[in-house]
Amino acid sequence: MIGFGEHHYVHSSGREGDTFLIGFAPRKANLVLYGLNNAPGSEELLAKLGKHKTSKACLYVNKLADVDLDVLRQLTELGVEYFSQTSDSAVPR
């Protein structure tokens, strides 16, 4: 995993920790992107992104040619802005 920025989180359960604002991990099957699909407004951008899959916290892309790179940039900016503002706040899980 390669991450950028710092984010301290506190879950509603009281569990807390530190992670990166956004990040990625190149895997054999796909590229995994973290921190791009939780911000308010990300659903609208994901609809425009192109071929991808999501989980609760991850965005999966088979290859960058499958997605609109401008939309991916917008998702990245949105994720950084959102997690920069929510550091140290409760994040429900």
C-alpha positions as CSV (number, residue, x, y, z in Angstrom):
1,M,0.0,0.0,0.0
2,I,1.1,3.5,-0.8
3,G,-0.6,6.3,1.1
4,F,-0.7,10.1,1.1
5,G,-1.4,12.4,4.0
6,E,-2.4,11.5,7.5
7,H,-5.9,10.8,9.0
8,H,-6.7,10.1,12.6
9,Y,-10.1,8.4,13.0
10,V,-12.4,7.5,15.9
11,H,-15.1,5.0,15.2
12,S,-18.5,5.3,16.9
13,S,-17.5,2.1,18.8
14,G,-14.6,4.1,20.4
15,R,-11.9,2.3,18.4
16,E,-9.4,4.8,16.9
17,G,-6.3,4.8,14.8
18,D,-4.2,6.5,12.2
19,T,-4.2,5.9,8.4
20,F,-3.6,7.8,5.2
21,L,-6.0,10.3,3.6
22,I,-6.0,8.4,0.3
23,G,-3.9,5.6,-1.1
24,F,-3.5,2.8,-3.5
25,A,-2.2,-0.8,-3.8
26,P,-1.3,-2.4,-7.1
27,R,-2.5,-6.0,-7.0
28,K,-2.3,-8.7,-9.6
29,A,-6.0,-8.6,-10.4
30,N,-6.6,-4.9,-10.2
31,L,-5.6,-1.5,-8.7
32,V,-7.2,-0.8,-5.3
33,L,-7.8,2.8,-4.4
34,Y,-8.6,3.9,-0.8
35,G,-10.4,7.0,0.4
36,L,-12.2,7.8,-2.8
37,N,-15.7,6.5,-2.4
38,N,-16.8,7.8,1.1
39,A,-17.0,11.5,0.7
40,P,-20.3,13.2,0.1
41,G,-20.7,13.7,-3.6
42,S,-18.6,10.7,-4.5
43,E,-21.6,8.6,-5.7
44,E,-22.3,11.1,-8.5
45,L,-18.7,11.0,-9.6
46,L,-18.5,7.2,-9.4
47,A,-21.4,7.0,-11.8
48,K,-19.3,8.9,-14.3
49,L,-16.0,7.1,-13.6
50,G,-16.2,4.1,-16.0
51,K,-15.6,0.4,-15.4
52,H,-15.0,-0.2,-11.7
53,K,-16.2,-2.0,-8.6
54,T,-16.5,-0.7,-5.0
55,S,-16.6,-2.1,-1.5
56,K,-17.2,-0.2,1.8
57,A,-13.9,1.5,1.7
58,C,-12.2,0.6,-1.6
59,L,-12.5,1.3,-5.3
60,Y,-11.3,-1.4,-7.7
61,V,-10.1,-0.6,-11.2
62,N,-8.7,-3.3,-13.6
63,K,-6.7,-0.7,-15.6
64,L,-6.6,3.0,-15.8
65,A,-7.7,2.9,-19.4
66,D,-11.1,1.7,-18.2
67,V,-11.8,5.0,-16.3
68,D,-12.1,8.7,-17.0
69,L,-8.9,10.1,-15.4
70,D,-10.5,13.6,-15.0
71,V,-13.3,12.0,-12.8
72,L,-10.6,10.0,-10.9
73,R,-8.8,13.2,-10.2
74,Q,-12.0,14.8,-9.0
75,L,-12.6,11.8,-6.7
76,T,-9.1,12.1,-5.4
77,E,-9.5,15.8,-4.6
78,L,-12.9,15.2,-3.0
79,G,-11.4,12.3,-0.8
80,V,-8.5,14.4,0.4
81,E,-10.8,17.4,1.2
82,Y,-13.3,15.2,3.1
83,F,-10.8,13.2,5.1
84,S,-8.7,16.3,5.9
85,Q,-11.9,17.8,7.5
86,T,-13.0,14.7,9.3
87,S,-9.7,13.8,11.0
88,D,-10.3,13.0,14.7
89,S,-14.0,12.9,14.2
90,A,-16.3,9.9,14.6
91,V,-16.5,7.7,11.5
92,P,-19.3,5.1,11.7
93,R,-18.3,1.6,10.7
